[in-house]
Amino acid sequence: MALPYKQSKQSKKGQVEEMFDNISPKYDTLNHILSVNIDKLWRKKTIKKLKTHSPVQILDIATGTGDFALAASKIPGTQITGIDISEGMLSVARKKISKKNLKERIVFQKADSENLPFESETFDAAIVGFGVRNFENLEKGLAEIRRVIKPGGVFFVLEFSKPVSVPFKQIYMFYFMHILPFIGRMVSKDSSAYSYLPESVKEFPDGDNFLSILAKIGFVNNKCFRQTFGIASIYEAHKSDI
């Protein structure tokens, strides 16, 4: 199992919380630098797909600094609840929505993705951006997400994946495994966080493997849309209305 702090005796969940608390002040700056801002395009594409389902109540899981929640707010009439285990990241997110006067439409709260504090069948849709690979128990987290989505609701996941085409795969993996962690360490001052990132992506069951897990949990009509040579993927899943 990929872990941020391999010498720590904390659970993966505890280590992930500590890691994001540590890097939260520099997270947005690093995220956009390291992805050359292409992460913004991926979010826009995901929200464009989400918009066709006309959701009102949206749950943004592992919301981090709130970028996905803010993107979802572009859909008229939506009410968004963002949850995360890192109070440091949520603090940054709350400042963002305050500046944009979106407190009436977006609410953030500290919560565990694998033990969601909501009644079953509460949300029209759920979204996760770059968060499912951080779940300590992936299947438990996905089952919780399915529980809180209404029948007929939709679930979108935006997550890093592994490129397969040559030579892009080799070039990208060199950057991802060596250059990215170096820059991350220099800027964030956390020696482990940006080494954990490529390790967690390498370990994550992407593509068809993730679609199989979604089906196992009970989601239907599951699809994968690969982005930018396979650097990331958008997954769409549905909860049956029966």
Stockholm file with secondary structure:
# STOCKHOLM 1.0

chainA/1-242         MALPYKQSKQSKKGQVEEMFDNISPKYDTLNHILSVNIDKLWRKKTIKKLKTHSPVQILDIATGTGDFALAASKIPGTQITGIDISEGMLSVARKKISKKNLKERIVFQKADSENLPFESETFDAAIVGFGVRNFENLEKGLAEIRRVIKPGGVFFVLEFSKPVSVPFKQIYMFYFMHILPFIGRMVSKDSSAYSYLPESVKEFPDGDNFLSILAKIGFVNNKCFRQTFGIASIYEAHKSDI
#=GR chainA/1-242 SS CCCSCTTCCSCHHHHHHHHHHHHHHHHHHHHHHHTTTHHHHHHHHHHHHHHTTCCSEEEEETCTTSHHHHHHTTSTTCEEEEEESCHHHHHHHHHHHHHTTCTTTEEEEECCTTSCCSCTTCEEEEEEESCGGGCSSHHHHHHHHHHHEEEEEEEEEEEECCCCSTTHHHHHHHIIIIIHHHHHHHHHCCTTHHHHHHHHHHHSCCTHHHHHHHHHHTCEEEEEEEEGGGTEEEEEEECCCC
#=GC SS_cons         CCCSCTTCCSCHHHHHHHHHHHHHHHHHHHHHHHTTTHHHHHHHHHHHHHHTTCCSEEEEETCTTSHHHHHHTTSTTCEEEEEESCHHHHHHHHHHHHHTTCTTTEEEEECCTTSCCSCTTCEEEEEEESCGGGCSSHHHHHHHHHHHEEEEEEEEEEEECCCCSTTHHHHHHHIIIIIHHHHHHHHHCCTTHHHHHHHHHHHSCCTHHHHHHHHHHTCEEEEEEEEGGGTEEEEEEECCCC
//
